[in-house]
Amino acid sequence: MKHVPIVELLVLSALPAILAAKCNINNDFACHAIDYTKVDRVNDAQMWTDCAAACFSQGYAGTSAMNGTWCYCSNTQGEFGELLDTSECNITCAGNKAQQCGGPSTGAGLVTVNEFSFNCSAETQFYSCSGTKCIQDAQGIFTDPHCEGKCAATTVATTATITATFTTATTTTAVPPTKHLSIGGYMVVIFICAIVMPYFLIGCAYNAYQGESGSQLLPNAEFWTGLASLIADGFRFTVSGFRSGSVGGYSSL
């Protein structure tokens, strides 16, 4: 059995190229057995055109082979390995149910593959930044699948701008001046605390000691209970314009 050098393709590096190449299958060389101990292989080819595009992206223009999702490439023009009966290739390709992708191993060191030749043409793909990710975009400005590293740089610049804006807004915020009581305000507070409150507290305590209860607890209770009536009489007297008879008990001047 003749052995031909075959190269393994890395899945991650092949994927952008698979999207960027349009491939056609020229010849179906059917089922063959190759010595897998003398070749490298890679996963993630779903059908023949996927494998062809991956090989094309690495500069191969010969024959490709598949077993399950493993893809092999060669610059050999035509079939290679040992030809098998087509019934030996009974694995259906994951991405195309009408294609076979090899079969079980036929012996020690051998793997069963479907071989085919292909031709591909490159198609330019464009990309753009979406946040920190570089994504395929027909309206994009980059042809590099990594957007030339600009996506990460854009994110850093945006963060710096937001930070600078926040700092400026913070430093220009005016702090309202602290308000203090006037001299009159202090005098009112002193009057309430030093005179009014002791007057009521001590008076109520004394009246309670004397056995008073209710409104009679207030010091000078008769004055405070009649205060509202006196205020009302004064108001009515003022509104009446000092006219005679407007308030009971008063005489004309």
C-alpha positions as CSV (number, residue, x, y, z in Angstrom):
1,M,0.0,0.0,0.0
2,K,1.4,3.4,-1.0
3,H,1.6,6.0,1.7
4,V,1.2,9.7,0.9
5,P,2.1,12.5,3.5
6,I,-1.0,13.9,5.0
7,V,-1.3,16.9,7.4
8,E,-3.5,17.5,10.4
9,L,-5.5,20.8,10.4
10,L,-6.2,22.7,13.6
11,V,-9.9,23.2,14.0
12,L,-9.9,26.7,15.4
13,S,-7.6,28.1,12.7
14,A,-9.5,26.3,9.9
15,L,-13.0,27.6,10.9
16,P,-12.6,31.2,9.6
17,A,-11.1,29.9,6.4
18,I,-13.9,27.4,5.9
19,L,-16.3,30.3,6.0
20,A,-14.1,32.3,3.5
21,A,-13.8,29.6,0.8
22,K,-16.3,28.3,-1.7
23,C,-15.5,24.7,-2.7
24,N,-16.7,22.2,-5.2
25,I,-16.0,18.4,-5.2
26,N,-14.5,17.3,-8.5
27,N,-14.0,13.5,-8.2
28,D,-15.3,10.9,-5.8
29,F,-12.5,8.4,-5.3
30,A,-14.8,6.1,-3.2
31,C,-13.6,4.0,-0.2
32,H,-10.0,3.5,0.7
33,A,-7.8,2.3,3.6
34,I,-4.9,4.4,4.7
35,D,-2.3,3.9,7.5
36,Y,-3.3,6.3,10.2
37,T,0.0,5.7,12.1
38,K,1.8,7.7,9.4
39,V,-0.7,10.7,9.2
40,D,-2.1,13.4,11.4
41,R,-5.8,14.1,11.6
42,V,-8.2,16.8,12.9
43,N,-11.8,16.8,14.1
44,D,-14.8,19.1,13.2
45,A,-15.4,18.6,9.5
46,Q,-19.1,17.9,8.9
47,M,-19.0,17.1,5.2
48,W,-16.7,16.9,2.2
49,T,-16.8,20.6,1.3
50,D,-15.9,21.5,5.0
51,C,-12.9,19.3,4.7
52,A,-12.0,20.7,1.2
53,A,-12.2,24.3,2.5
54,A,-10.0,23.4,5.5
55,C,-7.4,21.9,3.2
56,F,-7.6,24.8,0.8
57,S,-7.0,27.3,3.6
58,Q,-3.7,25.5,4.4
59,G,-2.5,25.6,0.7
60,Y,-3.5,22.1,-0.4
61,A,-5.0,21.5,-3.8
62,G,-4.9,17.7,-4.2
63,T,-7.0,15.0,-2.6
64,S,-8.9,15.1,0.7
65,A,-10.2,12.2,2.8
66,M,-12.7,11.8,5.7
67,N,-13.4,9.3,8.4
68,G,-16.3,10.4,10.6
69,T,-15.4,14.0,11.3
70,W,-11.7,13.6,10.8
71,C,-10.3,15.4,7.8
72,Y,-7.0,14.6,6.0
73,C,-5.3,16.6,3.2
74,S,-2.8,15.8,0.4
75,N,-1.3,17.5,-2.6
76,T,-1.4,14.2,-4.4
77,Q,-3.5,14.4,-7.6
78,G,-5.7,11.4,-7.6
79,E,-6.6,8.6,-5.1
80,F,-4.1,7.1,-2.6
81,G,-4.1,4.2,-0.2
82,E,-5.8,0.8,-0.8
83,L,-9.1,0.8,-2.6
84,L,-11.9,-1.0,-0.7
85,D,-15.5,-2.0,-1.6
86,T,-17.9,0.9,-1.2
87,S,-19.8,-1.1,1.4
88,E,-16.8,-0.7,3.8
89,C,-17.6,3.1,4.0
90,N,-20.8,3.0,5.9
91,I,-20.6,6.2,8.1
92,T,-22.9,9.0,7.0
93,C,-21.4,12.5,7.1
94,A,-22.9,14.6,9.9
95,G,-23.5,17.6,7.7
96,N,-24.7,15.9,4.5
97,K,-26.7,12.6,4.8
98,A,-26.1,12.0,1.1
99,Q,-22.4,11.6,1.6
100,Q,-20.4,8.8,3.3
101,C,-17.5,9.7,5.6
102,G,-15.5,6.5,5.9
103,G,-16.1,3.4,8.0
104,P,-14.6,1.2,10.7
105,S,-10.9,0.3,10.7
106,T,-10.0,-2.7,8.5
107,G,-6.9,-3.8,10.5
108,A,-4.0,-2.7,12.7
109,G,-2.9,0.8,11.8
110,L,-5.5,1.2,9.1
111,V,-8.4,3.6,8.9
112,T,-11.2,3.5,6.3
113,V,-11.9,6.9,4.5
114,N,-13.8,8.4,1.6
115,E,-11.4,10.2,-0.7
116,F,-12.3,13.1,-3.1
117,S,-10.6,15.8,-5.1
118,F,-11.7,19.4,-5.0
119,N,-11.3,23.0,-6.2
120,C,-11.9,26.1,-4.1
121,S,-12.0,29.8,-4.6
122,A,-11.4,32.4,-1.8
123,E,-14.1,34.8,-0.8
124,T,-13.2,37.9,1.2
125,Q,-14.9,38.0,4.6
126,F,-15.4,41.2,6.6
127,Y,-15.6,41.6,10.4
128,S,-16.5,44.2,12.9
129,C,-16.3,44.7,16.7
130,S,-19.3,43.7,18.9
131,G,-18.2,44.8,22.4
132,T,-15.0,42.9,23.0
133,K,-15.7,40.2,20.3
134,C,-14.8,40.3,16.6
135,I,-17.7,39.0,14.6
136,Q,-18.4,38.3,10.9
137,D,-20.2,41.3,9.4
138,A,-20.8,42.0,5.7
139,Q,-20.7,45.7,6.5
140,G,-17.5,45.4,8.6
141,I,-14.3,47.2,7.9
142,F,-11.8,44.5,8.9
143,T,-10.7,41.5,6.9
144,D,-8.7,40.1,9.9
145,P,-10.8,37.6,11.9
146,H,-9.4,39.2,15.0
147,C,-10.3,42.8,13.9
148,E,-6.6,43.7,14.2
149,G,-7.0,43.7,18.0
150,K,-9.1,46.8,17.9
151,C,-12.1,45.4,19.8
152,A,-10.3,45.3,23.2
153,A,-8.7,48.7,22.6
154,T,-12.2,50.2,22.0
155,T,-13.5,48.8,25.2
156,V,-10.5,50.3,27.2
157,A,-11.0,53.7,25.6
158,T,-14.7,53.7,26.4
159,T,-14.0,52.8,30.0
160,A,-11.5,55.6,30.4
161,T,-13.9,58.1,28.9
162,I,-16.7,57.1,31.3
163,T,-14.2,57.3,34.3
164,A,-13.0,60.8,33.2
165,T,-16.6,62.1,32.8
166,F,-17.6,60.8,36.2
167,T,-14.5,62.4,37.9
168,T,-15.2,65.8,36.3
169,A,-18.8,65.7,37.3
170,T,-17.8,64.9,40.9
171,T,-15.2,67.6,41.3
172,T,-17.5,70.4,40.0
173,T,-20.4,69.6,42.3
174,A,-21.1,72.6,44.6
175,V,-21.3,71.8,48.3
176,P,-24.2,73.8,50.0
177,P,-23.0,76.1,52.9
178,T,-23.8,75.0,56.4
179,K,-26.6,77.0,58.0
180,H,-26.3,78.2,61.6
181,L,-28.8,79.7,64.1
182,S,-29.0,83.4,64.5
183,I,-28.6,85.1,67.9
184,G,-32.4,85.4,68.2
185,G,-32.7,81.6,67.5
186,Y,-30.3,80.8,70.2
187,M,-32.2,83.0,72.7
188,V,-35.5,81.3,71.8
189,V,-33.9,77.9,72.4
190,I,-32.4,79.0,75.7
191,F,-35.7,80.5,76.8
192,I,-37.6,77.3,76.1
193,C,-35.1,75.1,77.7
194,A,-34.3,77.2,80.8
195,I,-37.7,78.7,81.6
196,V,-40.7,77.2,79.8
197,M,-39.8,73.5,80.2
198,P,-38.9,73.7,83.9
199,Y,-42.0,75.8,84.6
200,F,-44.3,73.1,83.2
201,L,-42.3,70.1,84.5
202,I,-41.9,71.4,88.0
203,G,-45.5,72.7,88.1
204,C,-47.0,69.4,86.9
205,A,-44.9,67.5,89.4
206,Y,-46.0,69.7,92.3
207,N,-49.7,69.5,91.4
208,A,-49.4,65.8,91.1
209,Y,-47.9,65.7,94.5
210,Q,-50.9,67.7,95.8
211,G,-53.2,65.1,94.3
212,E,-54.4,67.0,91.2
213,S,-55.2,65.1,88.0
214,G,-56.2,65.8,84.4
215,S,-56.0,69.5,83.3
216,Q,-55.5,70.5,86.9
217,L,-52.0,69.2,86.7
218,L,-51.0,72.3,84.7
219,P,-49.5,75.1,86.8
220,N,-51.9,78.0,86.9
221,A,-54.5,75.7,85.4
222,E,-57.3,78.3,85.4
223,F,-55.2,80.6,83.3
224,W,-54.2,78.0,80.7
225,T,-57.7,76.5,80.4
226,G,-59.2,80.0,79.9
227,L,-56.5,81.2,77.5
228,A,-58.3,80.0,74.4
229,S,-61.5,81.7,75.3
230,L,-59.6,85.0,76.1
231,I,-57.8,84.8,72.7
232,A,-61.2,84.3,70.9
233,D,-62.8,87.2,72.7
234,G,-59.8,89.5,71.8
235,F,-60.1,88.4,68.1
236,R,-63.8,89.1,67.9
237,F,-63.3,92.5,69.6
238,T,-60.6,93.4,67.1
239,V,-62.7,92.3,64.1
240,S,-65.8,94.2,65.3
241,G,-63.9,97.4,65.0
242,F,-64.4,98.2,68.7
243,R,-68.2,98.6,68.1
244,S,-70.5,98.6,71.1
245,G,-72.3,95.4,71.9
246,S,-70.2,93.2,69.7
247,V,-68.7,91.4,72.7
248,G,-70.8,90.6,75.8
249,G,-69.8,92.5,78.9
250,Y,-68.2,95.5,77.2
251,S,-69.6,99.1,76.9
252,S,-69.1,101.8,74.3
253,L,-66.4,104.3,74.7
